[in-house]
Amino acid sequence: MNEIFVYCKTCNKKVKAVILTKHNKERDESTGSYKRYGMVRILQHNIGFRKNCDNTSQIKALVESDFTDDNGVMI
């Protein structure tokens, strides 16, 4: 089971997600590198003391990239 980090669209926190599928590589003309998108399922996560975010939806996200932001999320 491959896991990556993405940002939750509900609570805007960095959360783990499981890669479901991978699409073909696409060339990013602005950076000259390749990126691969795919479908991921967000895992249930905490948003505070004894509170969970219910967003466990499937989203399209970057699953392979040469670049990451300061939090380790692929950009």
N, C-alpha and C positions, 0 to 999 in steps of 0.2 A: 504494500500500500504506500504510494508516494504521497507525501504531504508537502505543501508549500505554505507560505504566509501571504495573505491578502488582507485588504481592508474591508471590514463589515460596512455595508451600505446603510445599516440601521443605526449603529452606535459609533461608527467611525474609528473603531479600534483595530489594531493588528491582530488577526486571528489565524488559526490553522485551518487549512482546507485540504480535502482529499481530491486528487486528480482523477477525474472520471474518463475523459477522452482527451486526445491531443490532435490538433488540426495540423495542416501542412505549414512548413516554415514560410514566413513572409519577410521580404527584405525591407528594412526601414531606411528609406532614402536619406533622411536627415542625419543619421549616424553612420550609415554604411554597414550596419550589422544585421544579423538575422534574429527574428523573434518568432516564438511559437505560442499561439493561443490555444486554449482548450477549455473544456467544461469542468468546473470544480464544484464540490459541495462543501459549504461552510460548516464546520463543526460547532456544536453548542459551546458557548463561552460565557464567562462571567463579565458583568458590567459594573459590579460593585459588591459590597458585602451582602452575601446571600441572595444576589439577584443574578438571573441568567438572561441573556439575550435570546429570544426565540427565533431569530433569523437563522435558519439552516437551509437556505435556498441554494439552488444551483445557479451559478453565474459564469459568464465568459471571462476568463482572466489569462494573464500571461503565465505560461507554465515553463518556458525556457527563455532566458534573456541573458545578455552579457552584463547588464547594468542593474544595480539595486540602489534603493534609497538608503537613508541613514538608519532605518528600522529593519533593513534586510528584506524589504518587499521589492519584487522585480518591477522595473519600470521600463 
